[in-house]
Amino acid sequence: APLYIGNTCVNSCRYCDFRIQHTGTVRRNLTLDEIRAEAEAVKATGIDSLLVVAGEDPRINTVAHLAEVGRLLKPMFSNLSLEVAPQTEDGYRELFDAGYEGLTCFQETYDQDLYREMHPAGPKSNYDWRLGTQLRAGRAGFRILGCAFLLGLGPWRCEAASLAAHAFYLMKECYAAKVQFAFPRICCVEGGFTPPCEVDDRD
């Protein structure tokens, strides 16, 4: 189960309602006590694997803060994973030591031109830095490396082939880790972002 610990973000992703330009979203970062209470509520349902999710906000969601969250939550769950801003290899090593074993990072699109168009500003605009996320985490000891593209941004067949190539590379370079996939799909929302390459259920 995902646990969102904060939705403040400094990026300008065109398709995201958490982008810094969007003023209609209530911004909130949970305290450690609130995180503990939410985690206890999740654990009470019988769920034993937790994904910690946060917006990209380097002022708040630092490696030190995320490590503190990890040390708080690890005794409660048999598996603890992250879906947060990309970190350095040393940062991932510190997070691994704090109890995180898995990581998910959406590349969003493997098309570099489309990537630049969709991410005009903020740390996320660095394509290569994001692409190397799983590799740095794997080298730091993470056992589960999650990869994905965002269905709806580019032609899905090209994206799927690129995802497979990324996975094969990680399987070679991080052979002790498992590679897993997610298939998030962006849909049309009235008054919101319209995906340029809509994907239906059959696709």
Backbone as a ProteinNet text record, in pm:
[ID]
protein_1_A
[PRIMARY]
APLYIGNTCVNSCRYCDFRIQHTGTVRRNLTLDEIRAEAEAVKATGIDSLLVVAGEDPRINTVAHLAEVGRLLKPMFSNLSLEVAPQTEDGYRELFDAGYEGLTCFQETYDQDLYREMHPAGPKSNYDWRLGTQLRAGRAGFRILGCAFLLGLGPWRCEAASLAAHAFYLMKECYAAKVQFAFPRICCVEGGFTPPCEVDDRD
[TERTIARY]
85.1	0	88.2	46.9	124.4	86.2	185.5	162	225.6	140.9	189.8	226.3	354.8	398	406.3	387.3	388.7	368.1	303	277.8	332.9	424.3	491.3	592.2	605.3	690.9	742.9	866	928.1	934.4	878.5	884.3	768	780.3	679.9	623	608.5	559.7	421.8	407.8	286.4	161.4	175.9	62	22.3	93.5	76	8.1	-92.6	-161.8	-81	30.5	118.9	225.6	228.4	332.9	328.6	442.9	458.4	365	328	242	95	58.8	-82.2	-117.1	-197.4	-230.9	-357.7	-425.8	-551.4	-534.6	-410.9	-384.2	-343.2	-400.5	-358.1	-225.4	-123.2	10	26.5	81.1	88.6	202.2	281.2	381.4	350.5	337.7	301	416.5	382.4	480.9	512.1	616.5	649.2	536.4	472.5	359.7	243.5	217.9	111.2	146.8	273.6	318.2	299.9	336.2	319.3	171.9	83.9	-59.8	-115.3	-75.8	-121.8	-70.8	55.6	115	45.6	11.7	-58.4	-196.2	-262.3	-393.1	-379.9	-276.1	-251.5	-221.7	-134.2	-94.5	-214.6	-307.9	-426.6	-515.8	-502.9	-581.9	-521.4	-400.2	-333.3	-226.4	-212.5	-109.4	27.1	125.2	256.7	369.2	333.7	433.2	392.9	483.5	449.8	539.9	478.2	550.1	539.6	651.7	655.2	668.3	570.2	563.8	569.7	644.7	652.1	682	635	669.3	816.7	866.3	1007.7	1024.1	1064.2	1084.4	1213.2	1325.8	1455.2	1469.8	1382.5	1389.3	1339.4	1245.8	1180.2	1215.9	1199.4	1220.8	1366.4	1451.3	1594.7	1622.2	1743.5	1782.2	1771.6	1815.3	1809.7	1666.3	1574	1433.7	1374.6	1399.1	1346.3	1404.3	1531.3	1593	1525.7	1493.6	1423.8	1287.1	1217.9	1088.6	1108.1	1212.4	1239.6	1264.4	1344.6	1372.4	1246.6	1155.6	1028.4	938.9	934.2	837.6	887.1	1017	1068.6	1027.1	1025.3	982.1	836.2	757.7	615.3	584.1	673.3	643.7	758.6	724.3	828.7	898.2	829.3	891.6	860.3	964.9	951.3	1016.5	937.7	987.6	967.6	1033	1031.1	984.8	909.7	884.6	895.5	1018.9	1051.1	1149.3	1197.2	1292.3	1418.8	1478.6	1604.7	1712.8	1795.8	1902.3	2037	2143.7	2276.9	2294	2398.6	2425.6	2450.5	2526.2	2549.7	2418.9	2330.5	2200.1	2119.2	2120.1	2047	2108.6	2239.6	2302.8	2254.2	2243.2	2191.6	2045.8	1967.1	1825.8	1811.8	1898.4	1897.3	1929.3	2027.5	2064.6	1951.1	1864.6	1751.6	1633.5	1640.1	1535.4	1462	1486.4	1419.3	1488	1408.2	1463.3	1425.5	1313.7	1265.4	1252.5	1249.1	1237.8	1158.3	1073	1004.6	1030.8	1065.3	1083.9	1026.5	928.2	870.7	959.7	1006.1	1080.6	985.6	856.7	748.8	748.9	859.1	875.2	1022.9	1053	1191	1228.4	1132.2	1156.4	1215.9	1341.9	1410.7	1351.3	1309.1	1248.3	1115.1	1033.5	905.8	928.1	1030.9	1062.6	1091.4	1172.8	1204.3	1078.8	989.9	865.8	776.4	769.7	680.9	738.6	871.1	938	1024.2	959.6	1033.1	1122.3	1096.1	1174.8	1172	1269.6	1280.3	1382.7	1420.1	1520.3	1482.1	1352.8	1307.5	1334.8	1369.2	1395.7	1524.7	1605.9	1730.7	1702.6	1691.1	1655.1	1754.9	1883.3	1985.5	1992.8	1977.6	1981.7	1867.6	1749.7	1635	1654	1704.4	1722.8	1818.1	1913.8	2011.3	1967.8	1843.9	1796.5	1807	1750.5	1749.5	1891.7	1977.8	2116.1	2186.5	2170.3	2234.1	2177.8	2046	1984.1	2031.5	2039.6	2085.8	2228.5	2313.4	2452.3	2462.6	2361.5	2360.5	2300.3	2250.6	2201.2	2052.2	1976	1830.6	1802.2	1704.2	1676	1563.8	1481	1370.7	1380.5	1390	1404.8	1283.1	1194.5	1071.9	1087.7	1042	1053	914.8	898.5	770.6	783.7	691.4	667.4	521.8	486.7	349.4	270.5	182.7	101.2	14.4	25.8	-51.9	33.7	161.6	247.9	302.2	354.9	411.1	354.6	386.4	338.3	382.6	286.4	317.4	410.7	408.6	496.7	643.8	675.3	813.4	854.8	763.2	793.1	815.7	733	745.9	879.1	921.1	1049.8	1164.3	1153.1	1256.4	1258.1	1140.4	1131.1	1199.5	1177	1240.2	1392.4	1440.8	1585.5	1644.5	1572.7	1615.6	1622.5	1521.9	1517.1	1631.3	1657.9	1767.9	1901.3	1919.7	2042.8	2055.7	1945.3	1948.6	1970.5	1912.1	1929.8	2076.2	2146.3	2289	2374.2	2347.8	2431	2398	2273.2	2228.5	2168.7	2249.5	2198.6	2143.7	2178.1	2127	1987.5	1941.6	1810.6	1705.5	1580	1467.7	1420.2	1383.2	1328.2	1177.5	1100.8	956.1	902.6	779.1	718.4	586.8	558.8	426.4	378.6	247.7	192.3	87.8	133.8	40.5	-13	-140	-203.8	-266.1	-234.5	-294.8	-417	-526.6	-652.5	-696.8	-786.7	-841.6	-923.2	-904.5	-982.5	-1033.5	-1160.4	-1217.9	-1142.4	-1096.3	-1022.6	-877.6	-832.6	-695.9	-613.4	-502.9	-411.1	-475.6	-461.2	-510.2	-392.2	-387	-273.9	-265.8	-147.5	-134	-148.8	-128.3	-136.4	-219.4	-349.1	-435.5	-421.6	-427.4	-414.1	-542.9	-603.6	-726.8	-697.9	-802.2	-785.3	-716.7	-753.3	-692	-542.4	-501.4	-358.5	-286.8
-119.6	0	124	228.1	352.9	438.6	505.5	603.3	734.9	831.8	963.3	1043.6	1077	1154.8	1304.4	1341.2	1482.5	1504.6	1616.4	1643.8	1779.1	1838.2	1957.7	1915.1	1995.7	1958.3	2082.8	2075.2	2189.6	2171.6	2063.3	2036.4	2100.5	2101.4	2164.5	2066.9	1941	1838.6	1878.5	1884.1	1938.7	1857.3	1730	1640.7	1621.2	1684.1	1651.3	1763	1726.1	1824.9	1865.1	1799	1838.9	1938.6	1973.7	2062.9	2196.2	2260.7	2379.3	2493	2498.8	2607.7	2588.4	2469.4	2442.2	2492.4	2594.8	2654.7	2595.2	2507.8	2452.2	2332.5	2289.5	2172.8	2216	2153.7	2179	2107.1	2181.7	2123.8	2083.5	1964.3	1912.7	1812.2	1822.7	1722.7	1672.3	1541.7	1484.2	1491	1506.9	1498	1351	1323.3	1184.4	1117.8	1191.9	1134.2	1100.3	1188	1160.2	1041.5	1032.3	919	788.6	789.6	670.4	631.3	728.4	699.5	642.3	699	646.9	505	482.3	349.7	246	283.9	191.6	156.4	255.4	229.1	133.4	149.4	57.6	-82.9	-90.4	-219.9	-293.7	-218.6	-279.8	-349.9	-317.2	-383.7	-517.4	-546.8	-671	-654.3	-534.8	-508.2	-505.5	-573.4	-587.4	-532.1	-464.7	-406.4	-262.5	-168.7	-26.6	44.9	130.2	215.3	359.3	418.9	558.1	649.2	740.5	827.3	973	1054.2	1197	1274.8	1399.3	1488.5	1526.5	1579.6	1618.1	1757.6	1760.2	1885.1	1872.5	1915.7	1895.6	1969.7	2066	2137.5	2049.8	1959.2	1880.7	1732.9	1675.8	1532	1502.1	1533	1507	1359.6	1315.2	1177.3	1155.2	1253	1238.9	1222.1	1300.1	1288.9	1155	1115.2	987.9	870.8	880.9	776.2	770.1	885.7	889.3	821.7	848.8	783.9	632.4	591.9	449.3	379.3	440.1	380	371.4	466.6	464.7	350.1	328.8	235.7	92.3	72.9	-61.3	-165.2	-134.9	-236.8	-280.4	-201.2	-230.7	-315.6	-316.7	-381.3	-471.7	-583	-674.9	-623.4	-536.9	-478.6	-330	-250.4	-105	-55.3	16.6	67	217.4	276.2	420.7	456	566.6	631.2	782.2	828.3	968.2	1019.6	1141.4	1199.7	1114.7	1107.2	1034.1	1088	996	1030.6	984.9	1025.1	978.1	834	768.6	632.4	630.5	728.8	736.6	759.7	842.5	865.3	737.9	660	533.4	434.7	440.1	351.7	384.1	513.8	555.6	512.8	523.5	484	332.3	257.6	111.7	72.7	138.6	111.4	146.3	240.7	281.5	185.2	87.2	-14.1	-28.5	60.8	48.5	-59.3	-142.5	-248.2	-231.5	-163.5	-149.6	-4.3	15.8	150	143.2	242.2	257.9	398.1	408.2	539.4	533.7	616.8	624.4	712.4	658	740.9	835.3	805.2	881.5	860.3	892.3	859.3	839.2	742.9	719.4	803	874.4	962.9	1093.3	1119.9	1233.1	1367.8	1381.6	1508.7	1530.2	1425.5	1434.8	1458.7	1395.6	1414.2	1562	1624.8	1767.4	1853.1	1819	1894.2	1881.6	1764	1739.6	1785.7	1806.2	1843.7	1968.1	2084.2	2205.1	2265.8	2236.5	2300.1	2213.2	2234.9	2159.6	2048.1	1987.3	1879.5	1764.3	1740.1	1627.5	1649.5	1768.3	1795.4	1728.1	1675.1	1607.3	1460.8	1431.6	1297.9	1191.6	1217.3	1117	1085.5	1188.6	1167.8	1075.9	1098.2	1013.8	871.9	857.8	726.3	638.9	701.5	625.5	592.9	625.5	608.1	463.9	369.9	229.7	173.8	215.7	167.3	211	338	386.9	314.1	292.7	222.9	77.2	12.4	-126.4	-139.5	-47.7	-50.5	-23.9	43.5	74.5	-38.9	-143.7	-259.6	-284.7	-194.8	-215.3	-346.8	-421	-555.4	-558.3	-453.7	-447.2	-314.4	-319.6	-201.1	-191.3	-96.8	-80.6	21.1	-15.4	70	89.7	200.8	226.7	342.9	346.9	468.2	504.7	627.4	673.8	654.5	556	526	646.5	692.1	805.3	920.3	921.8	1031.9	1007.4	888.6	856	725.1	687.1	559.4	443.3	363.8	266.4	154.8	118.3	10.2	50.5	172.3	221.1	232	279.7	293.5	155.3	57.9	-76.2	-140.4	-120.6	-174.2	-109.6	20.5	90.7	45.1	21.7	-29.9	-166.2	-251.1	-382.7	-370.7	-280.5	-259.9	-210.8	-119.3	-68.8	-184.4	-269.9	-382.5	-481.3	-513.1	-604.8	-549	-419.5	-355.1	-368.3	-340.5	-349.1	-492.6	-589.1	-729.1	-771.4	-709.8	-740.4	-668.9	-540	-459	-479.7	-513.4	-530.4	-669.7	-771.7	-908.6	-964.5	-903	-951.1	-897.9	-801.2	-738.3	-793.8	-777.4	-811.6	-684.1	-696.5	-583.7	-604.6	-504	-514.8	-397.3	-412.9	-312.4	-260.7	-136	-79	-23	-17.6	34.9	142.8	257.3	367	428.8	461.6	518.6	652.7	752.3	883.7	893.4	942.8	951.3	1097	1121.9	1256.3	1294.4	1416.1	1472.3	1607.9	1633.1	1759.9	1875.6	1967.7	2083.1	2052.2	1928.6	1890.4	1856.5	1789.3	1750.3	1644.5	1660	1560.3	1479.3	1349.8	1268.8	1265.7	1288.2	1291.5	1156	1046.5	911.6	822.5	843.6	767.8	617.4	543.2	398.7	338.1	247.7	186.5	57.4	-6.7	-126.4	-239.7	-254.9	-363.3	-340.7	-218.6	-187.9	-214.7
0	0	0	-72.9	-70	50.8	106.1	211.8	167.8	132.6	90.5	214.4	226.7	343	311.6	184.6	149.4	1.2	-34.7	-176.4	-221.5	-143.3	-193.2	-299.3	-404.5	-517	-586.6	-636	-703	-854.4	-905.8	-1049.2	-1124.8	-1257.9	-1344.3	-1446.1	-1408.3	-1501.5	-1553.7	-1685.7	-1746.7	-1715.5	-1685.5	-1669.2	-1522.5	-1429	-1287.7	-1209.6	-1130.7	-1047.2	-924.6	-899.6	-789.6	-835	-964.4	-1014.4	-939.8	-935.7	-852.1	-893.3	-1022.4	-1070.2	-1032.1	-990.3	-962.8	-822.3	-816.2	-686.9	-626.1	-700.4	-650.4	-558.2	-537.3	-453.7	-313.8	-212.4	-74.1	-52	-10.9	10	156.2	175.1	312.1	322.9	429.2	463.4	604.3	618.6	746.9	846.7	973.7	1080.5	1106	1182.6	1215.5	1293.1	1380.9	1455.5	1361.9	1264.1	1167.6	1079	1040.3	959.4	1037.2	1163.7	1246.4	1255.2	1276.7	1288.3	1158.4	1044.7	914.8	893	927.1	908.2	996.3	1117.3	1206.9	1151.8	1089	1028.5	910.5	830.5	718.7	771.6	871.9	927.8	986.6	1043.3	1105.5	1003.8	875.1	771.6	730	778.6	743.3	637	584	482.6	550.5	488.8	550.7	463.4	353.5	264.2	236.7	261	252.3	152.8	70.1	-24.6	23.3	59.4	105.7	-15.9	-31.9	-149.1	-104.5	-179.9	-148.7	-275.2	-278.8	-388.6	-381.8	-493.3	-498.6	-438.6	-313	-240.5	-159.8	-216.6	-150	-17.9	8.4	136.8	250.8	221	325.6	316	197.8	181.3	149.1	245.9	234.8	262.8	231.7	264.5	414.6	493.5	639.6	688	632.4	673.6	630.7	506.7	458.2	537	576.5	658	795.3	851.3	979.5	967.8	857.8	833.1	820.3	750.1	734	866.2	951.6	1082.6	1169.2	1149.5	1221.6	1174.2	1042.5	984.2	970	956.6	927.3	1030.6	1161.3	1257.6	1240	1166.6	1151.2	1028.7	927.9	799.5	757.4	692.8	647.8	522.7	448.4	329.4	324.3	303.9	297.6	169.4	87	-41	-51	-151.8	-172.5	-312.7	-322.6	-451.5	-426.6	-435.3	-404.6	-509.8	-492.7	-587.6	-597.1	-715.7	-730.6	-637	-587.1	-493.8	-549.1	-482.5	-517.6	-470	-515.7	-469.2	-318.2	-268.6	-124.1	-48.8	-105.9	-44	-36.3	-143.5	-143.2	-43.8	-27.6	70.4	211.7	241.2	371.5	389	282.7	289.7	303.8	236.5	251	394.4	452.4	591.3	687.5	646.6	731.6	722	629.8	624.3	492.6	396.5	266.6	183.3	117.1	31.9	-114.6	-140.2	-276.9	-317.4	-448.3	-503.2	-633.1	-653.7	-781.8	-833.2	-959.5	-1021.7	-1163.1	-1191.2	-1324.9	-1411.9	-1524	-1617.4	-1690.2	-1685.6	-1750.3	-1900.8	-1968.7	-2109.9	-2137.6	-2225.9	-2266.9	-2389.3	-2447.2	-2561.2	-2506.2	-2536.2	-2474	-2513.5	-2638.2	-2680.2	-2608.4	-2601.4	-2532	-2382.7	-2328	-2186.6	-2158	-2242	-2221.9	-2232.3	-2324.1	-2340.8	-2217.1	-2159.4	-2046	-1912.6	-1907.9	-1782.6	-1807	-1824.2	-1864.9	-1756.9	-1629.5	-1523.4	-1397.9	-1312.2	-1188	-1200	-1089.4	-1091.4	-1183.5	-1199.2	-1281.4	-1429.9	-1469.5	-1610.7	-1659.8	-1568.3	-1604	-1637.4	-1765.6	-1813.8	-1767.8	-1788.4	-1758.4	-1609.1	-1526.9	-1382.1	-1337.7	-1395.6	-1359.7	-1412.9	-1533.4	-1594	-1512.3	-1444.5	-1366.4	-1225	-1190.3	-1053	-1005.4	-1079.3	-1035.9	-1028.4	-1119.7	-1118.1	-989.9	-952.7	-829.5	-707.1	-706	-594.1	-587.4	-702.3	-705.6	-655.5	-695	-648.8	-499.3	-444.8	-301.7	-217.9	-283.2	-210.6	-219.9	-285.1	-295	-367.9	-316.4	-367.2	-470.9	-473.8	-569.6	-643.6	-776.1	-859.5	-951.3	-921.3	-998.1	-1109.5	-1228.9	-1347	-1409.7	-1478.8	-1545	-1641.6	-1737	-1815.6	-1794.1	-1824.3	-1803	-1931.6	-1931.9	-2048.9	-2084.9	-2208.6	-2255.5	-2304.2	-2265.5	-2309.4	-2450.7	-2474.3	-2605.2	-2656.3	-2781.9	-2836.4	-2747.3	-2701.8	-2597	-2642	-2769.6	-2814.7	-2804.7	-2846.4	-2835	-2688.7	-2606.8	-2464.4	-2400.7	-2438.2	-2381.1	-2420.5	-2545.2	-2589.4	-2511.7	-2486.9	-2410.2	-2265.1	-2209.6	-2073.5	-2063.4	-2162.1	-2162.9	-2170.8	-2255.9	-2267.6	-2135	-2070.2	-1939.1	-1839	-1839.7	-1747.3	-1772.1	-1898.1	-1929	-1880.1	-1897.2	-1850.4	-1698	-1627.6	-1481.5	-1434.2	-1504.5	-1467.5	-1481.2	-1573.8	-1592.5	-1487.3	-1466.2	-1377.9	-1230.2	-1198.6	-1059.6	-1045	-1071.9	-1083.3	-951.6	-839.1	-710.4	-679.8	-758.3	-734.4	-829.9	-790.9	-877.8	-946.1	-1072.7	-1147.6	-1160.8	-1126.9	-1139	-1220.9	-1269.9	-1356.3	-1298.7	-1328.1	-1304.6	-1437.5	-1456.4	-1581.4	-1551.7	-1501.1	-1471.2	-1599.4	-1599.3	-1719.2	-1684.9	-1764.7	-1747.2	-1837.2	-1782.5	-1856.2	-1867.7	-1960.9	-1977.2	-1854.3	-1809.5	-1700.1	-1745.5	-1723.6	-1766.4	-1701.9	-1784.7	-1734.9	-1702.1	-1728.6	-1695.7	-1818.5	-1795.8	-1902.2	-1991.4	-2122.9	-2217.8	-2269.4	-2242.6	-2287.6	-2439.8	-2495.6	-2642.1	-2708.7	-2633.5	-2691.2	-2598.6	-2599.7	-2509.5	-2531.6	-2422.6	-2425.5	-2370.7	-2447.1	-2399.8	-2324	-2273.4	-2190.7	-2267.9	-2394.2	-2471.9	-2487.1	-2519.4	-2531.7	-2400.4
[MASK]
+++++++++++++++++++++++++++++++++++++++++++++++++++++++++++++++++++++++++++++++++++++++++++++++++++++++++++++++++++++++++++++++++++++++++++++++++++++++++++++++++++++++++++++++++++++++++++++++++++++++++++

